[in-house]
Amino acid sequence: MGNSDTKLHFRKAVIQLTTKTQPVEATDDAFWDQFWTSAISVQDVFALVPAAEIRAVREESPSNLATLCFKAVERLVQAADSGCPSEKERRIVVNCTRLLTRILPYIFEDADWRGFFWSTIPGASRGGCLDEDLDENEARPLAESLLLAVADLLFCPDFTVQSHKKSGTDPAEEIRSIDSCEYIWEAGVGFAHSPPLNYVHDLHRTELLKLLLTCFSEAMYLPPSSDSKVINPWVAFFCSAENRHTLPLFTSLLNVVCGYDPVGYGVPYNHLLFSDSREQLVEQALQVLVVALEHEAGSPASAALQALDPAGPDNLFVNYLSRIHREEDLSFILRGLTQLLNNPLIQTYLPRSTKKIQFHQELLILFWKFCDFNKVFSEQMLRVLMFCSFTLSTFSRVGLVHIGVFILLLLSGERNFGVRLNKPYTLRVPMDIPVFTGTHADLLIVIFHKVITSGHQRLHPLFDCLLTIIVNISPYLKSLSMVAANKLLHLLEAFSAPWFLLSAQQHHHLVFFLLEVFNNIIQYQFDGNSNLVYAIIRKRNVFHQLANLPTDKESIQNALQRKKPGVSRVNSADGEATEDSKPAEPAEPGALKASLEATPGIDKITEKAQVSKDGTMVTVPHSPCDGSAIDGASDTESNSERDPEVNAHLPLLSWKTRLPLQTIMRLLQVLVPQVEKICIDKGLTDESEILKFLQHGTLVGLLPVPHPILIRKYQANAGTAMWFRTYMWGVIYLRNVDPPIWYDTDIRLFEIQRI
């Protein structure tokens, strides 16, 4: 009964706010206290403060809405100063936090209100000043006061952290003198002590982090922009030196995420028997962390992070992440991330006996930022490869496939990654791919083949990225399996089919990439790759057809007419069937989907680097006039919408003369007669005997001079920064449904579609 009365009083206060014709004075504490002294849940706040009424107050009684926000922030600042010594004050903090979380999206969606929190409130000085005792802070914007109060409250003893105080210590004095580095939430990076779990503290942290995430979400109400100078003022201030808690906050969020163990002690079905107070905190901490780590990678100063500025980026979260170097810290982060990413791959004999986490997308974004900012490589990366491979093989979410490809593209620019891919693939995970015995490199190639031949139209923009990854690792692949070798030859056969090759002006780049893969392996890893050499010999007609591709207009028109109507998947020239992929899992009725930005072309997200003899890389300046075959494979055209019937034949001669076929043709010229002779002389019909012959063969002195190894390294740019921003906020929007913080507000960063 009492709870119903509480809700009724709260609802009456909301109605009064929307119906009062005269502005309510900020000094009328009896009126304003009705909003944060009641004991109501976050679900009640969202139900009892309807969207229509928030908008009505915003339009018809703007001063009341402004005062409500100001008074709520004021109470949070007062609580942060006092240390929340009583249960009543803690309830006020929680209610103010929930109310601001509810209201802020409606402030952000209106362009006229967006600057409200960054202005000082008229009449707020002295009598109503947030920092009454500090003269220099009298003009501090409301947003800064709010963010600093939230940061203080996240390290408030007996509210969000375990108190270290001695008996009799004044809470206000303790919080002013607190060294928050001693109150980091979890052991891990920079902190060895693991505080005892406290369910109530976790709940309070989660509420405050939800408000923090809502503050950062102003970015969702701005249209997409590739301008690298656009910054999120909330994130910029919170992650600046103005916030004295940046280091303990960064380590707390990171350690809570990387130290989380959803499986616990491995007791079957333990997640059904015991509630997990940590899961919601981990999800919220992870989302705040990935947003706080947003850094405009398109600007010249940030591309090298610290190359130009020894102090590192202004965003201290990015600065701290880029400076992690101790082996034990790196191991803790990578072990935690890979354990969580591989959580869905855990196989048990008892169905659903192990808890499955749901925040893989946020984890991949965090892993991407770690790789991009920290530039470290570890053996643990191969375990992340398992999840990326699983993601690519299932096509369960197009966004996840994109981010998995971006991560692999970034890693493929590191020589150590290519070398480590020669490690045997022994871990069997539930992927719908052919059974094979081989290495992690074989696994990548088999999965990439499946992605390319799946027929998913939305994955077509990734073809260049997938083949670039294979090109980058190809100089280091010591022994491809027969399955992987045949997949590569099948891709060449499919992409070099005249109807496909000539149907769009950029399709020839796919052929250039594959020829570069074959050239790299032949020139640098011939010994041990007899499977690939044998596959090339078997499919030699494909290379001969490429070399003799007709260039006259009539032949081109005939080739284009052979294209079967309605064919969308990539098939081989002889009609070889491709593996059907499982379709994406159907969405539940009423589910929402966020749109994705277009994927930038491969030429926009990579830069070429030449590998020297000592293994170092030197950037190769891009020259549009360079007519080499290698360059022809990289300068991908961005316009894929031109009319192929009219324009397809025009550039054909220019790229046909640059096809890098010399090495392969020389190989075929030497080995085909030898293989034919041994087959006739010995009557061989078993391919294993031919493979043995090829294993002991050599082409030393017979091939053209080895070309330099060129790696297309991922290059930070405004296009991918925009892609990740829209993807990240789209994920956060869809994942925060209880309460539905941003539901049915005027989002402009991406489109929301009801499925």
Buried (B, 14 or more C-beta within 10 A) or exposed (E): EEEEEBBEEBBEBBEEBBEEEEEBEBEEEEBBBBBBBBEBEBEBBBEBBEBEBBBBBBEEBBBBBBBBBBBBBBBBBBBBBBBBBEEEBBBBBBBBBBBBBBBBBBBBBBEEBBEBBEEBBEBBBEEBBBBBEEEEBBEBBBBBBBBBBBBBBBBBBBBBBEBEBEEEBEBBEBBEEBEBBEBBBBBBBBBEEEBEEBEEBBBBBBBBBBBBBBBBBBBBBBEBEBEBEBBBBBBEBBBBEBBBBBBBBBBBBBBBBBBBEBBEEEEEEBBEEEEBBBBBBBBBBBBBBBBBBBBBBBBEBBBEBBEEEEEBBBBBBBBBBBEBEEEEBBEBBBBBBBBBBBBBBBEEEEEEBBBEBEBBBBBBBBBBBBBBBBEBBBEBBBBBBBBBBBBBBBBBBBBBBBBBBBBBBBBBBBBBBBBBBBEEBEEEBEBEBEEBEBBBBBBBBBBBBBBBBBBBEBBBBBBBBBBBBBBBBBBBBBBBBBBBBBBBBBBBBBBBBBBBBBBBBBBBBBBBBBBBBBBBBBBBBBBBBBBBBBBBBBBBEBBEBBEEBBEEEEBBEEBBEEBEEEEEBBBBBEEEEBEEBEEBEEEEEEEBBBEBBEBBBBBBBBBBBBBEEEEEBEEBEEEEEBEEBBBBBBBBBEEBEBEBEEEBBEEBEEBBEBBBBEBBBBBBEBBEEEBEEBBEEEEBEEEEBBBEBBBEBEBEEEBEEEBEBBBBBBBBBBBBBBBBBBBBBBBBBBBBEEBEBBBEBBBBBBEBEEE
